[in-house]
Amino acid sequence: MKKSFLLVILLISTYGTINAQQNAKKALRHVVMFGWNEGTNPEYITKTVNAFEALPKKISLIKAFEWGLNNSPENLNKGLTHCFTITFESESERDAYLIHPAHKAFVALLDPAPTNVTVFDYWVTDPKE
């Protein structure tokens, strides 16, 4: 009887966990990091940041946007100074963003291109936005 009871409890808790995982809200984070050579015109960097900040108003697929400057004391940024994070609900939204005319126009502004560029995408389960 005890074994049956424990088995039922185990099955119920497993079902609850699986069900919660399937219903969890997910978000796809698209992280873009830039770094420029010393001496790069600060006005050009500001223009680039402003253009990136304008993308959410031009591309409705973007669910959230934030950016900031590196301030880590660890000195492991490898020349990356600016970090931009964009949130999408799906890979198809991210893929549509990448070919969107407003995104392509932004990429065309990157002349001269940042010296360092890193792009990293990852899934967040149950984001606290």
Disulfide bonds with the S-S distance in Angstrom:
none
